[in-house]
Each structure stands twice: as C-alpha cells, then as structure tokens.
Amino acid sequence: MRIQDLPYPDPGVPDARSGPHLLWWLWRNQLGGQLKALAWGLLHFVAVSALPFCVGLAVQAVVDRSGGRLALTGGLMALCGTAIAVGDTFLHRSAVTNWITAAARVQQLLARRAARLGSALTRRVAAGEVVAVSTGDVEKIGWFVEAVSRFTAAALTVVVVCVGLVVYQPALGVVVAVGLPVVGLAVLPLLPRATRRADVQREKAGRATELAADTVAGLRVLRGIGGEELFLDRYRRASQEVRHAAVHSARMWSVISAIQVLLPGLLLIAVVWHGTHLARQGRITVGELVTVYSAVMVLNYPLRHFEEIAMAYSFSRPSARRAARVLSLRRSTDAGGARGAQVPCGDLYDPATGLLAPAGLLTAVVCGDPDAAGRLAERLGGHPAEAGPSVLLGGVPLDELPIDSARAAVLVQDKDPVLLSGTLRELLDVPASGAVRAEDALAAARCEDVLDALVQGSLGAADPLDSRVTERGRSLSGGQRQRLALARSLIADPEVLVLDEPTSAVDSHTEAWIARGLRRLRAQRSTVVFTSSPLLLDHADRVVLVHGGEVMAVGVHRELVDTEPRYRAVVTRETGDERTAAGAEQELPGQGALLGASGTLDDIEESA
C-alpha cells in the first residue's frame, strides 16, 4: 500500500482481543511493506558495518605499502558509501510509508466502528477517549509497527557483524560476540518498570484529553452555570499529574539511555585493551585491531534501535489496548443483515413496546423518561442498545436488513445532533430523495436568523449556502444548531423520520412555526417525534403515551390531556399536589387543563 493509494478499499477485520494482538495483526497486514523496509534496512546497516573492515584493510595496505590493495579498498569504501546513501533513503521512505499506512488503517477502522455503532459508541466509551484514540494513539501504534522492521534489520546486522568478527579475528571477535548480547540485553530488567511508568503516563494523558474535550464541548453550558473555573481547575490538576508522570517516566528512560552509552563504552575499552596486548605480542596486525575497534564503534548505531523498539512498544501498548477496546465494541444486531439490500415502506411497529406509527402520519410519542425515549428512538431506527425483538417496517424486520438499508429507510435524529465543519452547502449535502429542496427545508425549520448569523460570520459569502459552519456549530446557539440539524434531516427525506426532542432549545413561537412546517413538508411521509411539547403534540395525527416500556394510551393531544392523568402530568409538568387539587375541584376531570392548554396553543400559533 502506497500513501497516495490511501484510504484502504477495505481495512480488514482487526484482531481486537488485546493490544498486542492488534499490533501483531497490523504488522501481518503490512507484510509487504515490512519486508521492503527490512531489505533496505539490511542494505543500509550492513553497508555501515562494512566500513570498519574497509578502514582496517586500508590501514593494513598503508602499513604494507601496497598501492593496489589501497586502491581496491578505496573502491570498496565508495561502494559502501553508495549503499549507505541508497539504503538510508529508501529505508526512510519505506518506514514512513509503513507508519502512515498503519495509522491510516487504524483510523479507518475506528471511523467504520463509529459509523456502525452510531450514538451507542459514546454511551459505551467516553467521547474524549475516542478523540484520544483517533489522534495521538494511532501515531504511537504506527510508530511501533514501523519500528519493528528497522529493529529486525539492526538485530540481524549485529549478528552478521559478530559472526564476521569471529571469522576475521577470533581472538577479538569472541570478546565482541560475548559482549554485544550483554550490551543489548542489559536493559531488559528495567523495561517492565519503564513500561509501567509509560502506561501510567498514557493513562493520565488520556484522562486529561477526555477532560479537555468534554470541557470544551460543554463550555457554553459551564459559563452559563458558573462552572468554568471549576472545570479549568480540574484540568490544571490533571495536566500537572501528566507532567509529573512524564518526568517520572523520562527518568527511567534516561537511565536506560545512559546504560546504552556506558556499556558499549566499556566494551570498547575492553576490546582496545585486549587488542593492544595482542598486537604487542604480534598475534594480530594493526589493521585487524583498527577493524575490530571501528566495528565496535559503528555497532553503537544499530544497537540504538534496541532502545527504540523498547520505547515504541512501551508507548504503543496502552494505545493499542485503548484502540482494541473501541474496535471490540459490537452492535447488538448483525450489521450485514440476512436480507438483501432494500428500502421497505409501510407502518413502523415496535413489538417490545407495542408502539405503532402508521405510514404517512405524524406520530408523537410522549415518554416521561428522556433516557428511555432516546433508547426507544434508536430501536425504531434499527440501532438497539440491547438484543430484543426487531422493529418492523412494513412487516420487514429492520435487524435483518443491511445497516445501510436500515438507515436509508429510517433516519434517527437524536437530541444532540452533530454539525460538521465546512460550508452550509456541504453540511446539507446528504444522501436524499431529491424531493425536498434545501430552501424549503430551511424555511420549515425556521432558519432565517441562522442564515443571517452564518453570513455575518463568513467574509465574502454572498450566498448563505457558502457561509462557513464552525466545528460542531460552536458559534451558534443550541436552538440554531437544532434547527440546522432538523433542516438537514428534512432534506434527506427518508421513508421514516424519527426526531428526538427536535425543538427542546427553541422558543415557543419558533416551535409553533416548526410544527406547522414539519407537518407540511412531511405530508404523506411517516414521522415519529419524541416530545412533550404541547405545540408539537397538537399538530400530531396520533399521540402515543409510553410508560414503563409499554404503550399506555393512544389518541390525540387534547383528548389525552382530558382523559389520561399520566399523560397530563408529563405534558403540563403537573406535580402530585397539583393533581390532587385538580381532582378536588367540582368540574369535569381535566376540563380546566384542557381549556387552558387549548387557549395557550391557539394564542401562540396566532402570534407566530
């Protein structure tokens, strides 16, 4: 895989049983790139390690006054220099390619998992952790996957040089062959402690990232309730903990680095001391002593990769564990589906609760528990958080459809929709039937003031659709974001549209306008709205009260206000004392509440 060929047509199915399993799976899936990096690494390291032999031959040729051997040695050194340059260039290219493609594969896998899980992802994993995994962690994972091939080339080079020294000059080669494994493996006892400290650092850094992401996401609310400084203090403490953990980890790695410098130096002293005695005794030549000395000096270069692979694994293991945790999450239903791709139509029915949304009607659902309403909305869209009987659309179980078909048939807009950054035209460019124009959808969602605000905030945007939307629409109010998201859903024009509290952040006049626009634009289309707003409920063809996971009453808003106390308690926010007082009045049950609610609705609609 080349960088210019990204993204992957299919990133594959990861082995997410654990962090090490994920790293091993990534390495196996990049075997071609790893072998290429290994080959170029061997060329580079072997050429570097061959230079001492050339230097030794040249020194001996000068001692022996042999011009022919000196010229031959010069040619060998030029050849080694060329091999070093070529090997280093293509090793770097191969290593960077392996790094970027491994990180891109993990990012694609995370994006695919997030798309399949939908809003269920953030209920199982904190949003900040998802951000940390998809940014910093993928870099650490890519680093280790890339470093494996370079470490393997370095390790093989060390073995080749040791064997070559033993054959070239056994008296000194044996000393080097015995000493180099000690130098390379001396830091192993320190690695578990260094790894634990790195794990603590990564854990604290991830927690700080989660806290920062959550604080930024809720900054507007925090300022409104005066909790900004409280969360900033928490982040300051978390960042200081990260700093202390990083210093604690760096101390251990500095000790490992010091050992990696000290032991090769001691080995070099031993080789020079022993070689000098051998040279004075006439057992080795000066050229051989220079060759062995230079070889030990040069071997410090490949030995550095032993420390790097240890650091890469220590930092990538917790990152891989976090990524594997996200990638191991599964939907409660099969995303592939047992049926062929199709978009059914008809009545939407949930066997678990008994909720029925007839085709072509606007059905409002009243549920006293907002969390239960959110779970039910996801069930209606074919994204159940828990296993259970499948929702039926036109008699077809949504769980048996491919996830793309289920989402095309039933679109669910949750109570906290996300707006992606870019132009408004790009935001509204969604898969759609083409029956609803962007202008009509924006008008139905009462987005006139939203368009004005976007144009004012975008320099040189003559057309409102060319105005810029900031990340997550942070420059807009909550109600403006809701209306833009509603317009986007209306443009999609799905067979069934499920809206979870689509007007909870707008004022009553705007809500009345949206209620009429929604009914007009979704005529002959199935729409399910989870709400407790009388303005929306009064425009619904059917109103369903869901309590305790079951349908308790079905009717129209004004009828249910009059006849169903539980419905009236949710819609009018009636307390227990108020219900008792209302029951003691000498009038028909619910008559006053009905008249009051009806009068309020009429007044608001007339003023809107």
Secondary structure, DSSP 4 states (H G I P E B T S, - for coil): --GGGPSPS-------SSHHHHHHHHHHHTHHHHHHHHHHHHHHHHHHHHHHHHHHHHHHHHHTT-HHHHHHHHHHHHHHHHHHHHHHHHHHHHHHHHHHHHHHHHHHHHHHHHHHHTTHHHHHS-HHHHHHIIIIIHHHHHHHHHHHHHHHHHHHHHHHHHHHHHHH-HHHHHHHHHHHHHHHHTTGGGHHHHHHHHHHHHHHHHHHHHHHHHHHHTHHHHHHHT-HHHHHHHHHHHHHHHHHHHHHHHHHHHHHHHHHHHHHHHHHHHHHHHHHHHHHTTSS-HHHHHHHHHHHHHHHHHHHHHHHHHHHHHHHHHHHHHHHHHHT---SS-SS-SSPS----S-EEETTTTEEE-TTSEEEEEES-HHHHHHHHHHHTT--SS--PPPEETTEEGGGS-HHHHHHHEEEE-SS----SEEHHHHT-----S-S-HHHHHHHTT-HHHHHHHHHHSTT--SGGGSEE-GGGTTS-HHHHHHHHHHHHHHH--SEEEEESTTTTS-HHHHHHHHHHHHHHTTTSEEEEE---HHHHTT-SEEEEEETTEEEEEE-HHHHHHH-HHHHHHHTT--HHHHHHHHHSSS-TTHHHHHHHHHHHHHHHHH-
